Amino acid sequence: MLEMLGEANATALIGLMGGIALGLAARIGRFCTLGAIEDVLYGADDRRLRMWAIAIAVSIIGTHIALSMGTFDSGGTAYLDRVWNPMGTIIGGLLFGYGMALSGNCGYGALARLGGGDLRSFVIVLVMGLSAYFVMSGPLAHTRVWLFPVEENATTAQGLTQMLGGVGISPLTTGLVVGGGLLAAALAKSEMLRSTGHIFWGCVVGLAVVSGWLGTYWVATTGFDAEPIETHTFAAPIGDTIFYTMTASGNALSFSVGSVVGVVIGAALGSYSKGHFRWEACEDPRELRRQILGAAIMGPGAILAVGCSVGQGISAFSVLAFSAPVTLAAIFIGAAFGLKQLITGFAPAQ
């Protein structure tokens, strides 16, 4: 397969297939970060939040089974290889969550809505991708590194599995205990047990994340080119995809490009299957201005946090990085603050 496709194309295909699954989950399964937070805070419905927990649990269990079988090594992943900067995680997560509330979607959600014909999301995707690059490798890159130093090749454990492995606890035990406990907590409600759709699509998302790890690890260890070991996240990869569309003749495909395109394709297929596809545009300039501002905040936030709601909220969780729960909590708080501002305002009751 690698000889026929080449390493870069193979990783792009792996990203594409996982992205399609994620796009279907967003449009058919209504898997959405902001929607889950809004349901809990203002709809008294925690099923979509529990669906997120299922996705995290499945990704943890699947990843750690792979670790125990030797078909994956998490040590070289971005979430564990670099020294964790808690301040960057917290500030980045708060910014991302607040920007997500303003724009009405995270990067993944915007791609899914774009696949359903929402042209407003096209603007969010462009602005988020460009703003992420602006801070990651653009004019503010040196300032970012000065404020939040990046140290690669961490010599101490940056994740729970690594830490427990140092005292003799196997990855399989860690994964099954943590993932199994989280899965049990997510299903510990009769209403959730009856909601088979939420359970199914939560599992699909978790398995999509695992497929990214396993696929890119296989390419990296089987092929001759130095392909990165990665899985789905939607901040810098959106910028990567924009960059690829401008430089394709002198550039190679990547997992990131495949993942982003896959979500759009999967969302389009899901929208058509449900009869929900329709072209939509923004008729209120104030709404579009707010969404652009939110997207411009989300991009840098994700770079500071080293991942978005999917990247840190599921992918980093799957390898039990210390940064994952802190980032997810910060995203929740930032989103809650932004939603309160939009829905109820901050003026005291009269």
C-alpha positions as CSV (number, residue, x, y, z in Angstrom):
1,M,0.0,0.0,0.0
2,L,2.8,2.4,0.9
3,E,4.7,1.7,-2.2
4,M,1.6,2.4,-4.3
5,L,0.4,5.5,-2.5
6,G,3.4,6.9,-0.9
7,E,3.7,7.8,2.8
8,A,2.2,11.3,2.6
9,N,-0.8,10.2,0.5
10,A,-1.3,7.2,2.8
11,T,-1.5,9.4,5.9
12,A,-3.8,11.8,4.1
13,L,-6.1,8.8,3.2
14,I,-6.1,7.7,6.9
15,G,-7.0,11.3,7.9
16,L,-9.7,11.4,5.2
17,M,-11.5,8.2,6.4
18,G,-11.4,9.3,10.1
19,G,-12.5,12.8,9.1
20,I,-15.5,11.4,7.2
21,A,-16.6,9.5,10.3
22,L,-16.2,12.6,12.4
23,G,-18.3,14.6,9.9
24,L,-21.0,12.1,10.0
25,A,-21.0,12.1,13.8
26,A,-21.4,15.9,13.8
27,R,-24.3,16.0,11.3
28,I,-26.2,12.8,12.1
29,G,-25.1,12.2,15.7
30,R,-25.1,16.0,16.6
31,F,-21.7,15.6,18.2
32,C,-20.7,19.2,19.1
33,T,-18.7,20.7,21.9
34,L,-20.5,24.0,22.2
35,G,-23.9,22.3,21.8
36,A,-23.0,19.9,24.7
37,I,-22.1,22.8,26.9
38,E,-25.1,24.8,26.0
39,D,-27.4,21.8,26.6
40,V,-26.0,21.3,30.1
41,L,-26.1,25.0,31.1
42,Y,-29.4,26.1,29.5
43,G,-31.2,23.0,28.5
44,A,-30.9,20.7,31.5
45,D,-29.8,17.9,29.2
46,D,-26.5,16.2,29.7
47,R,-26.7,13.5,27.1
48,R,-24.4,15.2,24.6
49,L,-21.9,15.9,27.3
50,R,-22.1,12.2,28.3
51,M,-21.6,11.4,24.6
52,W,-18.3,13.3,24.8
53,A,-17.3,11.3,27.8
54,I,-18.0,8.1,25.8
55,A,-15.8,9.3,23.0
56,I,-13.0,10.1,25.4
57,A,-13.4,6.7,27.2
58,V,-13.4,4.7,24.0
59,S,-10.3,6.6,22.7
60,I,-8.5,5.9,26.0
61,I,-9.3,2.2,26.0
62,G,-8.5,1.8,22.3
63,T,-5.3,3.7,22.5
64,H,-4.1,1.8,25.6
65,I,-4.9,-1.6,24.1
66,A,-2.7,-0.6,21.1
67,L,0.0,0.5,23.5
68,S,-0.1,-2.8,25.3
69,M,0.1,-4.7,22.0
70,G,3.0,-2.7,20.7
71,T,1.1,-1.3,17.7
72,F,1.4,2.2,19.0
73,D,3.9,4.3,20.9
74,S,2.6,7.5,22.4
75,G,6.0,8.9,23.5
76,G,6.6,10.8,20.3
77,T,3.2,12.5,20.2
78,A,3.0,16.3,20.6
79,Y,1.0,16.0,23.8
80,L,3.6,14.0,25.6
81,D,6.9,14.9,23.9
82,R,6.9,18.6,24.9
83,V,7.0,19.9,28.4
84,W,3.6,20.9,29.6
85,N,3.1,24.6,30.1
86,P,0.1,24.9,32.5
87,M,-0.2,28.7,32.0
88,G,-0.4,28.3,28.2
89,T,-2.9,25.5,28.7
90,I,-5.2,27.6,30.9
91,I,-5.0,30.9,29.0
92,G,-5.3,29.1,25.6
93,G,-8.3,27.0,26.8
94,L,-10.1,30.0,28.1
95,L,-9.5,32.0,24.9
96,F,-10.6,29.0,22.8
97,G,-13.8,28.4,24.8
98,Y,-14.7,32.1,24.8
99,G,-14.0,32.4,21.0
100,M,-16.0,29.3,20.4
101,A,-19.1,30.8,22.1
102,L,-18.8,34.0,20.1
103,S,-18.5,32.3,16.8
104,G,-21.1,29.6,17.6
105,N,-18.8,26.7,16.8
106,C,-15.3,25.3,17.3
107,G,-13.2,24.5,14.2
108,Y,-14.5,21.0,14.0
109,G,-18.1,22.2,14.3
110,A,-17.6,25.0,11.7
111,L,-16.2,22.4,9.2
112,A,-19.3,20.2,9.9
113,R,-21.6,23.2,9.3
114,L,-19.8,24.1,6.2
115,G,-20.4,20.6,4.9
116,G,-24.1,21.3,5.5
117,G,-24.0,24.4,3.3
118,D,-23.5,27.1,5.9
119,L,-21.4,29.8,4.2
120,R,-20.9,31.7,7.5
121,S,-18.9,28.8,8.7
122,F,-16.6,29.2,5.7
123,V,-15.6,32.6,7.0
124,I,-15.1,31.1,10.5
125,V,-12.9,28.3,9.1
126,L,-10.7,30.8,7.1
127,V,-10.3,33.2,10.0
128,M,-9.6,30.5,12.5
129,G,-7.0,28.8,10.3
130,L,-5.2,32.1,9.5
131,S,-5.2,33.3,13.1
132,A,-3.8,30.0,14.3
133,Y,-0.9,30.3,11.8
134,F,-0.5,34.0,12.7
135,V,0.5,32.9,16.3
136,M,2.0,29.5,15.5
137,S,4.6,30.5,12.8
138,G,3.6,34.0,11.7
139,P,4.3,37.5,13.1
140,L,3.4,36.6,16.7
141,A,5.3,33.3,16.8
142,H,8.4,34.8,18.6
143,T,6.2,36.6,21.1
144,R,4.3,33.4,21.8
145,V,7.5,31.4,22.4
146,W,8.9,34.2,24.6
147,L,5.7,34.3,26.7
148,F,5.1,30.6,26.7
149,P,8.4,28.8,26.1
150,V,8.2,25.5,24.2
151,E,10.6,22.7,25.4
152,E,10.6,19.6,23.2
153,N,11.9,16.1,24.2
154,A,10.5,16.1,27.7
155,T,12.7,14.0,30.1
156,T,9.9,13.6,32.7
157,A,6.5,12.1,32.3
158,Q,3.9,14.4,30.7
159,G,1.1,11.9,31.0
160,L,-0.5,9.6,33.5
161,T,0.3,6.4,31.6
162,Q,4.0,7.3,31.5
163,M,4.0,8.3,35.2
164,L,2.4,5.1,36.3
165,G,4.5,3.0,34.0
166,G,7.5,4.2,36.0
167,V,6.2,2.4,39.0
168,G,5.4,-0.8,37.1
169,I,1.7,-0.3,36.2
170,S,1.1,-1.4,32.6
171,P,-0.6,0.8,30.0
172,L,-3.4,-1.8,29.6
173,T,-4.3,-1.6,33.3
174,T,-4.2,2.2,33.3
175,G,-6.3,2.5,30.1
176,L,-8.9,0.0,31.2
177,V,-9.3,1.5,34.7
178,V,-9.4,5.1,33.6
179,G,-11.3,4.5,30.4
180,G,-13.6,1.9,31.9
181,G,-14.4,4.2,34.9
182,L,-15.2,7.1,32.6
183,L,-17.4,4.9,30.4
184,A,-19.3,3.6,33.4
185,A,-19.8,7.2,34.6
186,A,-21.1,8.3,31.2
187,L,-23.6,5.5,31.1
188,A,-24.7,5.7,34.7
189,K,-28.1,7.1,33.8
190,S,-31.1,5.2,32.5
191,E,-31.9,8.0,30.0
192,M,-28.5,7.7,28.5
193,L,-28.7,3.9,28.3
194,R,-31.8,4.3,26.2
195,S,-30.2,6.8,23.9
196,T,-28.5,4.4,21.6
197,G,-27.7,7.1,19.0
198,H,-25.6,9.1,21.5
199,I,-23.7,5.9,22.6
200,F,-23.1,4.9,19.0
201,W,-21.8,8.2,17.7
202,G,-19.7,8.7,20.8
203,C,-18.0,5.4,20.1
204,V,-17.5,6.4,16.4
205,V,-15.7,9.6,17.4
206,G,-13.5,7.8,19.9
207,L,-12.6,5.1,17.3
208,A,-11.8,7.8,14.7
209,V,-9.2,9.3,17.1
210,V,-7.7,5.9,17.7
211,S,-7.6,5.2,13.9
212,G,-5.5,8.3,13.4
213,W,-2.9,7.3,16.0
214,L,-2.7,3.7,14.7
215,G,-2.6,4.7,11.1
216,T,0.0,7.4,11.3
217,Y,2.2,5.2,13.6
218,W,2.0,2.4,11.1
219,V,3.1,4.7,8.3
220,A,5.8,6.3,10.4
221,T,7.3,2.9,11.4
222,T,6.8,1.1,8.1
223,G,7.7,3.8,5.5
224,F,11.0,5.5,4.9
225,D,9.9,9.2,5.2
226,A,9.6,10.9,8.6
227,E,5.9,11.2,8.9
228,P,4.6,12.6,12.2
229,I,2.5,10.5,14.5
230,E,-0.8,12.4,14.9
231,T,-4.5,12.2,15.1
232,H,-7.5,14.5,14.7
233,T,-7.4,18.1,15.8
234,F,-8.8,21.2,14.1
235,A,-6.8,24.4,14.6
236,A,-3.4,24.3,13.0
237,P,-4.7,21.6,10.5
238,I,-7.2,24.1,9.1
239,G,-4.3,26.5,8.5
240,D,-2.3,23.6,7.0
241,T,-5.2,22.9,4.6
242,I,-5.4,26.5,3.5
243,F,-1.6,26.5,3.0
244,Y,-1.8,23.3,0.9
245,T,-4.5,24.7,-1.4
246,M,-2.1,27.6,-2.3
247,T,1.0,25.5,-2.6
248,A,-0.2,22.0,-3.7
249,S,2.1,21.9,-6.8
250,G,5.2,22.1,-4.5
251,N,3.8,20.6,-1.4
252,A,2.6,17.1,-0.2
253,L,-0.6,15.9,1.2
254,S,-0.8,15.3,5.0
255,F,-3.0,13.7,7.6
256,S,-4.2,17.2,8.5
257,V,-5.4,18.0,5.1
258,G,-7.2,14.6,4.8
259,S,-8.8,15.1,8.2
260,V,-10.2,18.5,7.4
261,V,-11.5,17.6,4.0
262,G,-12.9,14.4,5.4
263,V,-15.0,16.2,8.0
264,V,-16.5,18.4,5.3
265,I,-17.3,15.4,3.1
266,G,-18.7,13.4,5.9
267,A,-20.8,16.4,7.0
268,A,-22.1,16.9,3.5
269,L,-23.0,13.2,3.2
270,G,-24.7,13.3,6.6
271,S,-26.7,16.4,5.7
272,Y,-27.9,15.0,2.5
273,S,-28.9,11.7,4.1
274,K,-31.0,13.6,6.7
275,G,-32.4,16.1,4.1
276,H,-30.8,19.0,6.0
277,F,-28.4,20.3,3.4
278,R,-29.2,23.9,2.4
279,W,-27.1,26.9,1.5
280,E,-27.1,29.6,4.2
281,A,-25.6,33.0,4.4
282,C,-25.4,35.7,7.1
283,E,-27.9,38.4,6.8
284,D,-26.8,40.3,10.0
285,P,-23.5,42.1,9.7
286,R,-23.3,42.3,13.5
287,E,-23.6,38.5,13.8
288,L,-20.9,38.0,11.2
289,R,-18.6,40.5,13.0
290,R,-19.1,38.6,16.3
291,Q,-18.3,35.3,14.6
292,I,-15.2,36.6,12.9
293,L,-14.0,37.9,16.3
294,G,-14.7,34.6,17.9
295,A,-12.8,32.7,15.2
296,A,-9.8,35.1,15.5
297,I,-9.7,34.4,19.2
298,M,-10.1,30.6,18.8
299,G,-7.1,30.1,16.6
300,P,-4.4,31.6,18.9
301,G,-6.2,29.9,21.9
302,A,-5.8,26.5,20.3
303,I,-2.1,27.1,19.6
304,L,-1.4,28.2,23.1
305,A,-3.3,25.2,24.5
306,V,-1.6,22.9,22.0
307,G,-5.0,21.7,20.7
308,C,-8.7,22.5,20.3
309,S,-11.7,20.9,21.9
310,V,-11.1,17.8,19.8
311,G,-7.3,17.9,19.9
312,Q,-7.0,18.3,23.7
313,G,-10.5,17.3,24.6
314,I,-10.3,13.8,23.0
315,S,-6.9,13.2,21.3
316,A,-4.7,14.3,24.2
317,F,-7.1,12.5,26.6
318,S,-6.6,9.3,24.7
319,V,-2.9,9.3,25.7
320,L,-3.8,10.6,29.2
321,A,-1.7,13.8,28.8
322,F,-1.7,15.9,32.0
323,S,-2.8,18.9,29.8
324,A,-6.0,17.3,28.6
325,P,-8.4,17.7,31.6
326,V,-7.0,21.1,32.4
327,T,-7.6,22.4,28.9
328,L,-11.0,20.9,28.6
329,A,-12.0,22.5,31.9
330,A,-10.7,25.9,30.7
331,I,-12.6,25.5,27.4
332,F,-15.8,24.8,29.4
333,I,-15.3,27.9,31.6
334,G,-14.5,30.1,28.7
335,A,-17.5,28.9,26.7
336,A,-19.8,29.3,29.7
337,F,-18.6,32.9,30.1
338,G,-19.2,33.6,26.4
339,L,-22.6,32.0,26.4
340,K,-23.7,33.9,29.4
341,Q,-22.6,37.1,27.7
342,L,-24.6,36.3,24.6
343,I,-27.7,34.8,26.2
344,T,-28.3,36.6,29.4
345,G,-25.8,39.4,29.5
346,F,-24.0,40.6,32.6
347,A,-26.3,43.4,33.7
348,P,-27.8,42.8,37.2
349,A,-31.5,41.8,37.3
350,Q,-33.8,44.8,37.8
